[in-house]
Amino acid sequence: MIESGTILGFTLRVRQESEPKQIRAVMMIEVTGKSTTAVIRSLRGLPELHSLHTTNGTWDLVAEIRAASLPDFDRVLREVRGIDGVLNSETSLLLSSV
């Protein structure tokens, strides 16, 4: 099935308590004009960006961020907000899974 292209890949998921301590957050991103492709390209270069999704409504993109520390998290926020084409963002820390 891999050779035929039916299966594209595999993902390993571990229980939250098995993951190392890290800062996790969801960031909603508003993009200016037609710069979405360029913004996505820039965001994919950030190793702390765990996943990225397009969406509808006020926000254009939703990113899950995972950082080792608060200073690393702060740096990622500044880097995202500094990308040409990012107009606005709103970030929520993920405190616990229920």
LUMFITI-383531 format. One record per residue (C-alpha): chain; x, y, z. Coordinates in Angstrom, 3 decimals, decimal comma. Example, Ala and Ser with C-alpha at 12.3 -4.5 7.8 and 13.67 -1.06 7.14 Angstrom:
+-------+----------+----------+----------+
! chain !        X !        Y !        Z !
+-------+----------+----------+----------+
!     A !   12,300 !   -4,500 !    7,800 !
!     A !   13,670 !   -1,060 !    7,140 !
+-------+----------+----------+----------+
//
This chain:
+-------+----------+----------+----------+
! chain !        X !        Y !        Z !
+-------+----------+----------+----------+
!     A !    0,000 !    0,000 !    0,000 !
!     A !    2,961 !    2,311 !    0,547 !
!     A !    4,308 !    1,625 !   -2,944 !
!     A !    0,924 !    2,296 !   -4,539 !
!     A !    0,533 !    5,579 !   -2,656 !
!     A !   -2,534 !    4,497 !   -0,682 !
!     A !   -0,611 !    4,962 !    2,585 !
!     A !    1,264 !    8,263 !    2,597 !
!     A !    3,056 !    7,898 !    5,912 !
!     A !    2,870 !    7,056 !    9,571 !
!     A !    2,446 !    9,129 !   12,731 !
!     A !    3,471 !    8,135 !   16,222 !
!     A !    1,341 !    9,526 !   19,063 !
!     A !    2,318 !    9,143 !   22,701 !
!     A !    0,330 !    9,855 !   25,840 !
!     A !    0,719 !   13,435 !   27,045 !
!     A !    2,421 !   12,339 !   30,268 !
!     A !    5,024 !   10,508 !   28,168 !
!     A !    6,028 !   13,690 !   26,361 !
!     A !    8,828 !   15,816 !   27,780 !
!     A !    7,741 !   18,974 !   29,570 !
!     A !    7,158 !   21,625 !   26,957 !
!     A !    5,126 !   24,746 !   26,300 !
!     A !    2,243 !   24,037 !   23,917 !
!     A !    0,011 !   26,643 !   22,297 !
!     A !   -2,388 !   27,268 !   19,460 !
!     A !   -1,793 !   30,399 !   17,380 !
!     A !   -4,361 !   31,878 !   15,026 !
!     A !   -2,782 !   33,925 !   12,242 !
!     A !   -4,257 !   36,564 !    9,938 !
!     A !   -2,448 !   37,023 !    6,630 !
!     A !   -2,462 !   40,092 !    4,384 !
!     A !   -3,720 !   39,895 !    0,809 !
!     A !   -2,365 !   37,076 !   -1,293 !
!     A !    0,692 !   36,322 !    0,854 !
!     A !   -0,611 !   33,055 !    2,333 !
!     A !    1,739 !   30,817 !    0,327 !
!     A !    4,814 !   32,855 !    1,286 !
!     A !    3,751 !   32,957 !    4,947 !
!     A !    3,208 !   29,181 !    5,000 !
!     A !    6,661 !   28,682 !    3,477 !
!     A !    8,230 !   30,838 !    6,209 !
!     A !    6,269 !   29,150 !    9,001 !
!     A !    7,345 !   25,693 !    7,855 !
!     A !   10,930 !   26,754 !    8,553 !
!     A !   10,248 !   27,018 !   12,296 !
!     A !   11,092 !   23,740 !   14,078 !
!     A !    8,745 !   24,595 !   16,976 !
!     A !    5,770 !   24,625 !   14,618 !
!     A !    4,200 !   21,218 !   15,207 !
!     A !    1,263 !   21,539 !   12,803 !
!     A !   -0,223 !   24,152 !   10,481 !
!     A !   -3,751 !   24,364 !    9,086 !
!     A !   -5,647 !   26,693 !    6,778 !
!     A !   -9,041 !   27,770 !    8,068 !
!     A !  -11,922 !   30,125 !    7,360 !
!     A !  -13,315 !   33,131 !    9,183 !
!     A !  -11,269 !   35,913 !   10,782 !
!     A !   -8,097 !   33,833 !   10,929 !
!     A !   -6,380 !   32,383 !    7,867 !
!     A !   -4,055 !   29,874 !    9,535 !
!     A !   -3,957 !   27,911 !   12,785 !
!     A !   -0,591 !   26,707 !   14,089 !
!     A !    0,248 !   24,411 !   16,977 !
!     A !    3,471 !   25,500 !   18,643 !
!     A !    5,641 !   23,373 !   20,929 !
!     A !    8,602 !   25,000 !   22,659 !
!     A !   11,029 !   23,738 !   25,287 !
!     A !   10,810 !   26,832 !   27,505 !
!     A !    9,048 !   30,163 !   27,894 !
!     A !   12,016 !   32,082 !   26,403 !
!     A !   11,896 !   29,761 !   23,358 !
!     A !    8,128 !   30,254 !   23,142 !
!     A !    8,553 !   34,036 !   23,302 !
!     A !   11,153 !   33,882 !   20,506 !
!     A !    8,802 !   31,832 !   18,296 !
!     A !    5,988 !   34,352 !   18,814 !
!     A !    8,297 !   37,198 !   17,789 !
!     A !    9,537 !   35,272 !   14,750 !
!     A !    6,002 !   34,501 !   13,547 !
!     A !    4,854 !   38,081 !   14,049 !
!     A !    7,917 !   39,316 !   12,155 !
!     A !    7,144 !   37,314 !    8,996 !
!     A !    6,229 !   39,540 !    6,045 !
!     A !    2,523 !   39,079 !    5,359 !
!     A !    1,479 !   38,264 !    8,938 !
!     A !   -1,024 !   40,977 !    9,825 !
!     A !   -2,286 !   39,785 !   13,215 !
!     A !   -2,151 !   36,797 !   15,542 !
!     A !   -3,715 !   35,490 !   18,721 !
!     A !   -2,143 !   32,762 !   20,813 !
!     A !   -3,598 !   30,541 !   23,529 !
!     A !   -1,452 !   28,335 !   25,758 !
!     A !   -2,636 !   24,743 !   26,131 !
!     A !   -2,634 !   24,151 !   29,887 !
!     A !   -3,864 !   20,569 !   30,297 !
!     A !   -5,682 !   17,895 !   28,341 !
!     A !   -9,017 !   16,777 !   29,730 !
+-------+----------+----------+----------+
//
